Amino acid sequence: MKKRILSVIIAICLLLTFALTTAFAVGNTNSDDTKLSLDAEEPGFLTGDVDLDGVVASKDAVMIQKYLAGIIDFDDMQKSVADTNGDGKINIFDATRIQKYVAGVIDEF
């Protein structure tokens, strides 16, 4: 029961983070969503492209949030590209970096 409550609280916090990042980025767009550097470990995959569709978008950040809340699971490739800051962990900082990229606040990982 405590684990479920904690998962819900984390999910809510992550969604609020996403909402705030999006709210501050209104009007600031990035026209080249595929500009990110390729993942060093797996040539041909983009860092941040968690759904592996070839584009880094806000849905990739949402997938990290769902992963952290225990709602979905990642395969090894998704875990590799989800670590956007290269610290060896998948956490809210990775989702935030994707949101910043999509919003145009940063232009690469």
N, C-alpha and C positions, 0 to 999 in steps of 0.2 A: 504494500500500500504506500509506504514512504517513497519507494522507488518511482511509482507511478506519479505521485504528487510532484516529486522532484523533476521528473521528465516533463510534466505539464508546465511547471514554473520555468524551466529552461526554454521550452518551446515558446512560451509567451515572451520571455526576455529577448529571444532571438528575433521574433517577429517584430517586436517594438524597435529593436536596433535597425532592422531592415526598413521599417516605416520611417524612422527618423532620418536615416541616410538618404532615402528616396526623397523625402520632403525637402531636405536642404539642397538636393541636386536638381530640382525642377528648373528646366530651361538650360541645363548644362548637359549636352549629349555628346556621345562619342560615336562618330560615324563609322569607325573602323573597328568592329568588335573582334576581329581576328588578328590584331596587331601584337598580341602577347607573344613572348618568346616560347620556343618549343621546350618541352620538358626534357631535361638533360638525360634522364635515365631511359626514356622511351621516345626515340625519334618519331616524329609524326603526330604526337599528341600535344595539345596545348595545356600548359599549366593553367588551372582554373576551369577548364572545360570538363566539369564533373559528369555531365550526362553524355560526354563523348560524341557530341553532334557536330563538332568542328567550329563552334562559336562559343565564346565566353559571354554569358548573359546572366541576368538577375536570377533566373531559375536555377543556375548552378549554385549560387549562394543559398537559395532556399533548400536545395538538396543537402548541403552541408548542415544547415540548421536541423533538418529532419534526421540526418544521420546522428548528430549530437544528442538529439532528443530520444534516440532509440526507435524512431518510427520506420526508418529504412536502413539497409545495410549496403556497404560498398564492396566491390570486388577489389583486387589488388591494384588494378590500373586506376580505378577511381580514387583509391586512397593515395596513390602516387601524385595524381594531378590536383587533388584537393589541397595538398600542403603548399599553399601559395607563397608562404614566406620561408620555406625550406628549413624549418626548425625540427622536422621529424615528427610533428604532431598535427592532428587535425583539430582545430578549435575555432572559436568565434572570430579570432583574428584573421583566419583564412577567409571566412565568409565576408567579413568586413572589407578585406582587400578586393575581393571580387566586386562588391557593391561600389567601392570607390572607383574601380576601373570602369565599370559600366556607366557610372555617373560622370566620368571624365575628370575626376579629382586626381587620379594617377594615370599614367599612360603605359605603364609596363610593370611586370612583377620583378 
